[in-house]
């Protein structure tokens, strides 16, 4: 078999494989999109059945971050304790931010 003919056959096979992968990717994208639309409509219906109006456009499409970092402000906590207790509270340092 000629070398150029063999190259053309290999290129044709590669083009076909790429086309199949593109179709598979598009199919997955369409399925995810329709699943998200179904989920959104079901959420709106569920909230509506419980008397809550939910705007479908306000539902985020991205997942929230995995975690949050919390910071304590002991001075603000002391100020709030004085506000609620009416006098300066006694504090003990138990270590570990407790």
VEXTI-667911 format. One record per atom (N, C-alpha, C, O): x, y, z; residue in three letters. Coordinates in pm, whole numbers, padded with zeros to 5 digits. Example, Ala and Ser with C-alpha at 12.3 -4.5 7.8 and 13.67 -1.06 7.14 Angstrom:
BEGIN
        X        Y        Z   type
    01319   -00569    00780    ALA
    01230   -00450    00780    ALA
    01320   -00330    00780    ALA
    01424   -00332    00846    ALA
    01285   -00225    00708    SER
    01367   -00106    00714    SER
    01290    00003    00787    SER
    01341    00114    00804    SER
//
This chain:
BEGIN
        X        Y        Z   type
    00085   -00118    00000    UNK
    00000    00000    00000    UNK
    00090    00124    00000    UNK
    00195    00126    00063    UNK
    00047    00223   -00070    UNK
    00125    00346   -00077    UNK
    00129    00416    00058    UNK
    00036    00408    00139    UNK
    00239    00485    00077    UNK
    00259    00555    00203    UNK
    00158    00669    00221    UNK
    00104    00686    00330    UNK
    00131    00746    00118    UNK
    00036    00858    00128    UNK
   -00106    00807    00151    UNK
   -00183    00869    00224    UNK
   -00140    00695    00090    UNK
   -00274    00637    00112    UNK
   -00289    00592    00258    UNK
   -00394    00612    00318    UNK
   -00185    00532    00314    UNK
   -00186    00488    00453    UNK
   -00201    00608    00547    UNK
   -00275    00603    00645    UNK
   -00130    00715    00516    UNK
   -00142    00838    00597    UNK
   -00285    00892    00590    UNK
   -00340    00934    00692    UNK
   -00344    00891    00473    UNK
   -00481    00941    00458    UNK
   -00581    00857    00538    UNK
   -00675    00909    00597    UNK
   -00559    00725    00539    UNK
   -00648    00638    00615    UNK
   -00633    00665    00765    UNK
   -00733    00671    00837    UNK
   -00511    00681    00810    UNK
   -00487    00711    00952    UNK
   -00548    00845    00989    UNK
   -00611    00857    01095    UNK
   -00532    00946    00905    UNK
   -00593    01077    00932    UNK
   -00745    01068    00935    UNK
   -00809    01131    01019    UNK
   -00802    00990    00845    UNK
   -00947    00973    00845    UNK
   -00995    00906    00974    UNK
   -01096    00947    01031    UNK
   -00922    00805    01019    UNK
   -00957    00738    01146    UNK
   -00948    00837    01261    UNK
   -01036    00839    01347    UNK
   -00843    00919    01265    UNK
   -00828    01018    01372    UNK
   -00941    01121    01369    UNK
   -00991    01161    01474    UNK
   -00979    01164    01250    UNK
   -01089    01261    01237    UNK
   -01219    01199    01289    UNK
   -01296    01264    01359    UNK
   -01243    01073    01253    UNK
   -01364    01005    01300    UNK
   -01365    00988    01452    UNK
   -01468    01008    01516    UNK
   -01252    00952    01510    UNK
   -01242    00938    01655    UNK
   -01267    01073    01722    UNK
   -01339    01080    01822    UNK
   -01210    01180    01670    UNK
   -01232    01313    01726    UNK
   -01378    01354    01716    UNK
   -01433    01414    01808    UNK
   -01441    01321    01603    UNK
   -01583    01353    01586    UNK
   -01668    01277    01689    UNK
   -01762    01333    01745    UNK
   -01635    01150    01712    UNK
   -01711    01072    01811    UNK
   -01691    01127    01951    UNK
   -01786    01133    02029    UNK
   -01569    01168    01984    UNK
   -01544    01227    02116    UNK
   -01618    01360    02132    UNK
   -01670    01389    02240    UNK
   -01623    01439    02027    UNK
   -01695    01565    02032    UNK
   -01844    01542    02052    UNK
   -01909    01613    02128    UNK
   -01899    01443    01983    UNK
   -02041    01409    02000    UNK
   -02067    01362    02143    UNK
   -02168    01399    02202    UNK
   -01978    01280    02199    UNK
   -01995    01233    02336    UNK
   -01989    01349    02435    UNK
   -02067    01354    02530    UNK
   -01898    01441    02412    UNK
   -01886    01558    02500    UNK
   -02011    01645    02491    UNK
   -02061    01692    02594    UNK
   -02061    01667    02371    UNK
   -02181    01748    02353    UNK
   -02302    01681    02418    UNK
   -02385    01748    02479    UNK
   -02310    01550    02406    UNK
   -02421    01476    02467    UNK
   -02417    01490    02619    UNK
   -02520    01509    02683    UNK
   -02298    01479    02677    UNK
   -02285    01495    02822    UNK
   -02325    01636    02864    UNK
   -02392    01654    02966    UNK
   -02284    01735    02788    UNK
   -02319    01874    02820    UNK
   -02471    01895    02815    UNK
   -02527    01962    02901    UNK
   -02535    01839    02715    UNK
   -02681    01853    02701    UNK
   -02751    01784    02818    UNK
   -02848    01837    02871    UNK
   -02704    01666    02858    UNK
   -02764    01595    02970    UNK
   -02748    01673    03099    UNK
   -02842    01682    03178    UNK
   -02630    01730    03123    UNK
   -02608    01809    03245    UNK
   -02697    01933    03246    UNK
   -02752    01969    03349    UNK
   -02711    01996    03131    UNK
   -02795    02115    03121    UNK
   -02941    02082    03148    UNK
   -03008    02155    03221    UNK
   -02990    01975    03090    UNK
   -03130    01938    03114    UNK
   -03152    01893    03258    UNK
   -03258    01920    03315    UNK
   -03054    01825    03316    UNK
   -03066    01785    03457    UNK
   -03069    01906    03547    UNK
   -03145    01908    03644    UNK
   -02989    02008    03518    UNK
   -02988    02130    03599    UNK
   -03121    02203    03587    UNK
   -03172    02256    03686    UNK
   -03180    02206    03466    UNK
   -03309    02271    03448    UNK
   -03418    02197    03525    UNK
   -03504    02260    03587    UNK
   -03415    02062    03520    UNK
   -03513    01983    03597    UNK
   -03498    02009    03746    UNK
   -03597    02026    03817    UNK
   -03374    02011    03794    UNK
   -03348    02036    03935    UNK
   -03400    02173    03977    UNK
   -03461    02187    04082    UNK
   -03374    02273    03895    UNK
   -03421    02408    03925    UNK
   -03572    02414    03931    UNK
   -03628    02473    04023    UNK
   -03639    02353    03834    UNK
   -03786    02357    03835    UNK
   -03842    02279    03953    UNK
   -03943    02320    04011    UNK
   -03779    02169    03990    UNK
   -03826    02092    04106    UNK
   -03805    02170    04235    UNK
   -03888    02164    04325    UNK
   -03693    02242    04246    UNK
   -03671    02325    04364    UNK
   -03776    02435    04376    UNK
   -03828    02461    04484    UNK
   -03807    02499    04264    UNK
   -03907    02605    04264    UNK
   -04043    02548    04307    UNK
   -04113    02610    04388    UNK
   -04080    02431    04254    UNK
   -04207    02369    04290    UNK
   -04209    02329    04437    UNK
   -04308    02350    04506    UNK
   -04098    02271    04486    UNK
   -04093    02228    04625    UNK
   -04108    02347    04720    UNK
   -04183    02341    04817    UNK
   -04037    02456    04691    UNK
   -04049    02574    04776    UNK
   -04187    02635    04765    UNK
   -04241    02685    04864    UNK
   -04246    02633    04645    UNK
   -04380    02689    04626    UNK
   -04482    02611    04707    UNK
   -04574    02670    04764    UNK
   -04467    02477    04713    UNK
   -04558    02394    04792    UNK
   -04547    02425    04941    UNK
   -04642    02400    05016    UNK
   -04434    02477    04984    UNK
   -04415    02512    05125    UNK
   -04441    02660    05151    UNK
   -04411    02710    05259    UNK
   -04496    02730    05052    UNK
   -04533    02870    05071    UNK
   -04420    02969    05054    UNK
   -04431    03083    05099    UNK
   -04311    02928    04991    UNK
   -04197    03016    04973    UNK
   -04179    03043    04824    UNK
   -04177    02950    04743    UNK
   -04167    03170    04788    UNK
   -04146    03206    04648    UNK
   -03996    03205    04620    UNK
   -03919    03274    04686    UNK
   -03956    03125    04522    UNK
   -03816    03112    04486    UNK
   -03800    03151    04340    UNK
   -03866    03096    04252    UNK
   -03712    03247    04315    UNK
   -03685    03291    04180    UNK
   -03581    03198    04117    UNK
   -03470    03186    04169    UNK
   -03617    03133    04007    UNK
   -03528    03035    03944    UNK
   -03398    03099    03894    UNK
   -03295    03032    03891    UNK
   -03402    03227    03857    UNK
   -03281    03293    03808    UNK
   -03182    03320    03919    UNK
   -03063    03339    03892    UNK
   -03228    03321    04045    UNK
   -03139    03350    04158    UNK
   -03065    03226    04208    UNK
   -02974    03237    04290    UNK
   -03104    03107    04161    UNK
   -03038    02984    04204    UNK
   -02900    02978    04138    UNK
   -02891    02986    04016    UNK
   -02793    02965    04218    UNK
   -02658    02965    04159    UNK
   -02634    02838    04077    UNK
   -02685    02731    04111    UNK
   -02558    02852    03972    UNK
   -02526    02737    03887    UNK
   -02395    02671    03927    UNK
   -02368    02557    03889    UNK
   -02313    02741    04003    UNK
   -02185    02686    04046    UNK
   -02197    02633    04188    UNK
   -02275    02684    04268    UNK
   -02119    02532    04218    UNK
   -02118    02476    04352    UNK
   -02046    02570    04447    UNK
   -01950    02637    04407    UNK
   -02091    02576    04572    UNK
   -02020    02660    04669    UNK
   -01883    02601    04701    UNK
   -01856    02484    04673    UNK
   -01799    02682    04760    UNK
   -01666    02634    04797    UNK
   -01677    02526    04904    UNK
   -01778    02517    04974    UNK
   -01575    02445    04916    UNK
   -01579    02330    05006    UNK
   -01581    02370    05153    UNK
   -01632    02293    05235    UNK
   -01530    02482    05187    UNK
   -01526    02519    05328    UNK
   -01510    02668    05348    UNK
   -01488    02744    05253    UNK
   -01521    02707    05471    UNK
   -01506    02848    05505    UNK
   -01410    02859    05623    UNK
   -01402    02769    05707    UNK
   -01341    02965    05628    UNK
   -01249    02991    05738    UNK
   -01314    03094    05830    UNK
   -01352    03203    05787    UNK
   -01326    03057    05956    UNK
   -01387    03146    06054    UNK
   -01279    03209    06140    UNK
   -01183    03142    06180    UNK
   -01294    03337    06168    UNK
   -01200    03408    06252    UNK
   -01273    03463    06373    UNK
   -01384    03516    06361    UNK
   -01212    03450    06488    UNK
   -01270    03503    06611    UNK
   -01206    03636    06646    UNK
   -01086    03656    06626    UNK
   -01287    03724    06698    UNK
   -01239    03852    06747    UNK
   -01275    03858    06896    UNK
   -01389    03886    06932    UNK
   -01176    03830    06981    UNK
   -01204    03823    07126    UNK
   -01243    03958    07183    UNK
   -01321    03965    07278    UNK
   -01189    04066    07126    UNK
   -01228    04199    07175    UNK
   -01376    04225    07149    UNK
   -01447    04279    07234    UNK
   -01422    04186    07031    UNK
   -01565    04205    06999    UNK
   -01651    04113    07086    UNK
   -01760    04152    07127    UNK
   -01604    03992    07113    UNK
   -01679    03900    07200    UNK
   -01690    03959    07341    UNK
   -01795    03950    07404    UNK
   -01580    04018    07390    UNK
   -01582    04078    07524    UNK
   -01679    04195    07528    UNK
   -01752    04213    07626    UNK
   -01680    04277    07421    UNK
   -01773    04390    07414    UNK
   -01917    04342    07415    UNK
   -02001    04401    07484    UNK
   -01948    04235    07341    UNK
   -02083    04181    07339    UNK
   -02121    04123    07476    UNK
   -02235    04137    07520    UNK
   -02025    04057    07543    UNK
   -02053    04001    07675    UNK
   -02084    04112    07774    UNK
   -02175    04098    07856    UNK
   -02009    04221    07768    UNK
   -02037    04336    07857    UNK
   -02175    04392    07825    UNK
   -02248    04430    07916    UNK
   -02211    04398    07698    UNK
   -02342    04449    07658    UNK
   -02454    04363    07715    UNK
   -02554    04416    07763    UNK
   -02439    04231    07710    UNK
   -02545    04141    07756    UNK
   -02543    04122    07908    UNK
   -02649    04113    07970    UNK
   -02424    04115    07967    UNK
   -02415    04087    08111    UNK
   -02418    04212    08197    UNK
   -02453    04206    08315    UNK
   -02382    04324    08140    UNK
   -02386    04449    08213    UNK
   -02262    04478    08293    UNK
   -02250    04588    08349    UNK
   -02169    04387    08302    UNK
   -02044    04412    08372    UNK
   -01933    04338    08300    UNK
   -01960    04254    08214    UNK
   -01811    04367    08334    UNK
   -01698    04307    08267    UNK
   -01687    04160    08311    UNK
   -01673    04133    08430    UNK
   -01693    04065    08217    UNK
   -01688    03924    08254    UNK
   -01546    03880    08287    UNK
   -01448    03938    08241    UNK
   -01538    03774    08368    UNK
   -01409    03715    08401    UNK
   -01377    03614    08293    UNK
   -01462    03533    08256    UNK
   -01255    03619    08241    UNK
   -01217    03527    08133    UNK
   -01104    03435    08180    UNK
   -01017    03475    08257    UNK
   -01109    03313    08133    UNK
   -01004    03215    08157    UNK
   -00955    03167    08022    UNK
   -01035    03139    07933    UNK
   -00824    03156    08006    UNK
   -00767    03106    07882    UNK
   -00750    02958    07894    UNK
   -00659    02911    07963    UNK
   -00837    02881    07826    UNK
   -00831    02735    07829    UNK
   -00741    02681    07720    UNK
   -00722    02560    07710    UNK
   -00685    02767    07637    UNK
   -00598    02725    07529    UNK
   -00680    02679    07408    UNK
   -00797    02645    07421    UNK
   -00619    02679    07293    UNK
   -00685    02633    07172    UNK
   -00795    02726    07126    UNK
   -00881    02684    07048    UNK
   -00796    02850    07170    UNK
   -00897    02945    07130    UNK
   -01031    02924    07196    UNK
   -01133    02975    07149    UNK
   -01033    02849    07305    UNK
   -01159    02822    07377    UNK
   -01181    02929    07484    UNK
   -01281    02925    07555    UNK
//
